[in-house]
Every structure is written in C-alpha cells, then in structure tokens.
Amino acid sequence: MPPQPVLPHLSFGLSAGCKKWFFDKPGVQRMVLATTRQALSRAGALVRTIARRSMKYVTSLREQARKIDAGERSRMTPVAPSAPGTPPHAVRPHPWIREFLYYAYEPGRDSVVIGPMRLNSRTNVPALHETGGTVMVRNRHRRARRAGGTGELRIGGRPCRTTKMTDRPGRAAVPVTYGRLRTPAQAARANRLNEELYGPMHRVATYPPRPFMGPALQVAGPSLPRLWATSVKVA
C-alpha cells in the first residue's frame, strides 16, 4: 500500500525565506522523494487554488476614481467589506491577500505549509481575517509635528496664501493655515490641531472573522488521499 499522506499545515507567518523551500528548488528536489514531492506539491496547489477562488476581486474607490479620470471607467461602484464569516475581498490594484499566498515544503514535518506571507511586522492582517480579533493601528491621517518643520497654525480664521481646504475623514473639509513651526510651543499646538482634525494617533481596529484558509483546507480534505495515491506507482 502507498504511504499515507501528511496533512498540509496552515501558517499565517510566512516570510520571504519560504521561497527557498518551493518544490521546484534543487535543494528540495534533492531532499524529498519525487513521489512525495509531487503529492505534497499538488496538495499545496489545491488548497491555495481553493483559497484564492474564495476571495472575490473588488476595485478600490481610489482606483475607480483614477480610472474614471483616465477615461477607463464610466461610473463608480460601491465597495463594501465582505460579510463576517465569509472570505475577505481581494482589493485591486494590490490584491496582496491573493497574490502573496504561497505553499512550500516544511522539512520539520516532512509536509507542505500553506498560507499568506506576512507583509507587516506589527499587524498580521491575514491572521486577523482568519480568526478575528483587535489590534492597535496607526492613524494614517495623523502626523507628528516638530519644531523646525511645518504644520498647522490654525483652523479657520482669516485665510492667507498658506491656507487650504483640508479634508477630514467623515466630516466636511475646513480651512487650515499651515506654516513653519519655529518653537516647541508652536509644534505642540500643531499636534493638538492635527489631532483635532484627524483624531488620535492610534486606534483600536476590530476584525470580525473572515476565514479563507481553514475552509479551503476543509474543502480540499477529501481529495488529498486521492492526490497522494495517484502520485505513487504500484508495480
């Protein structure tokens, strides 16, 4: 009888170093029997394909606006997050959650590891999508103002040549005057105004579960023994 398959192992912390364990690498080919390598590679490819296909492509509003300005699109389409409990969307133009999904040989288990590459050292978004959870995230609108740099001098008041209408998330734009921050007191005031405009420097982001790897492995499960059996030629 052919040997029994070793089930694939999911990981949400893959780094760029996993590429040296791809099944077409000479080192892996020397280490692993051809039949075993073929079975594990097919299993990894199957789970990855199911996971990828479960994530619907959507185009971000910013990219839609760019295409409209370039004459490549005629109208905007609303974009909403996927429903909790369903796989996350792959957002164009950078659908990283689909594109950075890899499988590779795992020598410690003599198996195949499958999962998304971790692109951010602080926030493991793929893992948060899979299981749900909360994390502190940086407010991308906030800026730390320092003496010697530039920043907010006032909100509203009499406009001048350095006054511009500044957008605020979820609120109407307001006139803000910017200028050189010459003293620590001016920098401190600019930081207070920056927080008034955009909110705290960090916030708690909540991710409801949107699993995509676990369900893919579950769907692929019944097919894995067959993939293993067909990779072994019995004389």
C-alpha positions as CSV (number, residue, x, y, z in Angstrom):
1,M,0.0,0.0,0.0
2,P,1.2,3.5,-0.7
3,P,2.3,5.6,2.3
4,Q,-0.4,7.7,4.0
5,P,-0.3,11.5,3.3
6,V,0.8,14.0,5.8
7,L,-1.9,16.7,6.0
8,P,-0.9,20.2,4.9
9,H,-0.1,22.7,7.6
10,L,-1.5,26.2,7.6
11,S,0.7,29.2,8.6
12,F,0.0,32.9,8.8
13,G,3.5,34.0,9.4
14,L,5.3,33.0,6.2
15,S,8.3,35.2,5.3
16,A,10.2,35.7,2.0
17,G,12.5,32.9,3.2
18,C,9.9,30.3,2.5
19,K,10.7,30.7,-1.2
20,K,13.8,28.6,-0.8
21,W,11.5,25.7,0.1
22,F,9.4,25.8,-3.1
23,F,9.1,22.4,-4.6
24,D,10.9,23.3,-7.8
25,K,14.1,24.3,-5.9
26,P,17.1,22.0,-6.4
27,G,17.6,21.7,-2.6
28,V,14.1,20.4,-2.1
29,Q,14.3,18.1,-5.0
30,R,17.4,16.5,-3.5
31,M,15.9,16.1,-0.1
32,V,12.5,14.7,-1.0
33,L,11.5,11.7,-3.0
34,A,9.9,12.5,-6.3
35,T,6.6,10.8,-5.4
36,T,6.4,12.5,-2.0
37,R,7.3,15.9,-3.5
38,Q,4.6,15.5,-6.2
39,A,1.9,14.6,-3.7
40,L,2.8,17.5,-1.3
41,S,3.1,20.0,-4.2
42,R,-0.3,19.0,-5.6
43,A,-1.9,19.3,-2.1
44,G,-0.5,22.7,-1.6
45,A,-1.6,23.9,-5.0
46,L,-5.1,22.6,-4.5
47,V,-5.6,24.3,-1.1
48,R,-4.1,27.6,-2.5
49,T,-6.4,27.5,-5.5
50,I,-9.5,27.0,-3.4
51,A,-8.5,29.8,-1.0
52,R,-7.7,32.2,-3.9
53,R,-11.0,31.5,-5.7
54,S,-13.0,32.1,-2.5
55,M,-11.8,35.7,-2.3
56,K,-13.7,38.0,-4.6
57,Y,-11.9,40.7,-6.5
58,V,-13.2,44.3,-5.9
59,T,-11.7,47.6,-7.1
60,S,-11.0,50.3,-4.5
61,L,-12.8,53.6,-4.7
62,R,-9.5,55.4,-5.3
63,E,-8.6,53.1,-8.2
64,Q,-12.1,53.6,-9.6
65,A,-11.8,57.4,-9.5
66,R,-8.4,57.1,-11.2
67,K,-9.9,55.0,-14.0
68,I,-12.8,57.5,-14.4
69,D,-10.3,60.4,-14.7
70,A,-8.3,58.4,-17.3
71,G,-11.4,57.6,-19.3
72,E,-11.0,53.8,-18.5
73,R,-14.3,53.6,-16.5
74,S,-17.6,55.3,-16.7
75,R,-19.0,55.2,-13.2
76,M,-18.3,54.3,-9.6
77,T,-19.4,51.1,-8.0
78,P,-19.9,51.0,-4.2
79,V,-17.3,48.8,-2.3
80,A,-18.2,47.2,1.0
81,P,-16.3,44.7,3.1
82,S,-17.2,41.1,2.8
83,A,-19.7,39.8,5.3
84,P,-18.3,38.5,8.5
85,G,-17.8,34.7,8.3
86,T,-17.1,34.9,4.6
87,P,-13.6,35.2,2.9
88,P,-12.2,38.7,2.7
89,H,-12.2,40.6,-0.6
90,A,-9.1,41.0,-2.7
91,V,-8.9,44.7,-3.4
92,R,-7.4,45.9,-6.6
93,P,-5.0,47.3,-7.7
94,H,-3.0,45.5,-5.0
95,P,-4.8,42.3,-4.0
96,W,-2.0,41.1,-1.8
97,I,-4.1,38.6,0.1
98,R,-4.4,36.6,-3.1
99,E,-1.1,37.3,-4.7
100,F,1.1,36.6,-1.7
101,L,-0.4,33.2,-0.9
102,Y,2.3,30.5,-1.0
103,Y,2.9,26.8,-0.3
104,A,6.3,25.3,0.3
105,Y,8.0,22.2,1.7
106,E,8.2,22.1,5.5
107,P,11.2,19.9,6.4
108,G,10.4,19.7,10.2
109,R,7.1,17.9,9.5
110,D,8.0,16.4,6.1
111,S,4.8,18.1,4.9
112,V,3.7,21.2,3.0
113,V,2.9,24.5,4.6
114,I,0.4,26.9,3.0
115,G,-0.6,30.4,3.9
116,P,-0.2,34.1,3.2
117,M,3.1,35.9,3.5
118,R,3.2,38.3,6.5
119,L,4.0,41.7,4.9
120,N,3.7,43.8,8.1
121,S,5.9,43.1,11.1
122,R,3.4,44.7,13.5
123,T,0.0,43.8,12.2
124,N,-0.6,40.3,10.9
125,V,-3.8,41.2,8.9
126,P,-4.2,37.7,7.3
127,A,-4.3,36.0,10.7
128,L,-6.8,38.7,11.9
129,H,-9.0,38.0,9.0
130,E,-8.9,34.2,9.6
131,T,-9.7,34.2,13.3
132,G,-10.9,37.7,14.1
133,G,-9.5,40.0,16.8
134,T,-8.5,43.5,17.7
135,V,-5.2,45.4,17.1
136,M,-3.9,48.9,17.6
137,V,-3.3,50.5,14.2
138,R,-1.7,53.8,13.2
139,N,-4.0,56.6,12.1
140,R,-2.7,57.1,8.5
141,H,-4.0,60.7,8.5
142,R,-2.1,61.8,11.6
143,R,1.3,63.5,11.5
144,A,3.8,64.1,14.3
145,R,4.7,67.8,14.2
146,R,8.1,69.0,15.4
147,A,9.9,72.3,15.8
148,G,11.8,73.2,12.6
149,G,9.2,71.5,10.4
150,T,5.9,72.7,9.0
151,G,2.4,72.1,10.4
152,E,-1.0,73.5,11.4
153,L,-1.0,77.1,12.7
154,R,-4.8,77.5,13.0
155,I,-8.1,76.0,11.9
156,G,-10.4,78.6,10.4
157,G,-9.8,82.3,10.8
158,R,-8.7,84.8,8.2
159,P,-7.3,82.9,5.1
160,C,-3.9,83.6,3.7
161,R,-1.7,82.2,0.9
162,T,-0.8,79.1,3.1
163,T,-4.5,78.3,3.9
164,K,-6.1,75.4,2.2
165,M,-9.2,73.3,2.5
166,T,-8.3,70.2,4.4
167,D,-10.4,67.0,4.2
168,R,-11.3,65.2,7.4
169,P,-12.5,61.6,7.5
170,G,-16.3,61.5,7.7
171,R,-16.6,65.3,8.2
172,A,-16.7,68.3,6.0
173,A,-13.4,70.0,4.9
174,V,-12.3,73.0,6.8
175,P,-9.8,75.8,6.0
176,V,-6.4,75.2,7.7
177,T,-3.5,77.5,7.7
178,Y,0.0,75.9,7.6
179,G,3.4,77.3,8.2
180,R,6.9,76.9,9.7
181,L,6.9,75.7,13.3
182,R,9.8,77.7,14.9
183,T,9.3,76.8,18.6
184,P,8.4,73.8,20.6
185,A,5.2,75.6,21.7
186,Q,4.2,76.0,18.0
187,A,4.9,72.3,17.4
188,A,2.8,71.3,20.4
189,R,-0.1,73.5,19.2
190,A,0.2,71.9,15.7
191,N,0.0,68.4,17.2
192,R,-3.2,69.4,19.1
193,L,-4.7,70.8,15.9
194,N,-3.6,67.8,13.9
195,E,-5.4,65.6,16.5
196,E,-8.5,67.8,16.4
197,L,-8.6,67.3,12.6
198,Y,-7.9,63.6,12.4
199,G,-8.4,62.0,15.8
200,P,-5.9,60.0,18.0
201,M,-2.6,58.9,16.6
202,H,-3.6,55.2,17.2
203,R,-6.9,53.5,17.3
204,V,-8.3,50.0,18.0
205,A,-9.3,48.2,14.8
206,T,-11.7,45.2,15.2
207,Y,-11.6,42.4,12.6
208,P,-14.5,40.0,12.6
209,P,-13.6,36.5,11.5
210,R,-13.4,36.2,7.7
211,P,-11.7,32.8,7.3
212,F,-10.3,31.8,4.0
213,M,-7.5,29.2,4.7
214,G,-9.3,26.9,7.1
215,P,-12.4,26.5,4.8
216,A,-10.1,25.9,1.8
217,L,-8.3,23.1,3.7
218,Q,-11.6,21.6,4.7
219,V,-12.9,21.6,1.2
220,A,-9.7,20.1,-0.1
221,G,-9.5,17.4,2.6
222,P,-11.5,14.6,0.8
223,S,-9.3,15.0,-2.3
224,L,-5.9,14.8,-0.5
225,P,-5.7,10.9,-0.2
226,R,-6.5,10.6,-3.8
227,L,-3.8,13.0,-4.8
228,W,-1.3,11.1,-2.7
229,A,-2.4,7.7,-4.1
230,T,-2.1,8.8,-7.7
231,S,1.5,10.1,-7.1
232,V,2.7,6.6,-6.2
233,K,3.1,4.0,-9.0
234,V,2.5,0.5,-7.7
235,A,4.3,-2.2,-9.7
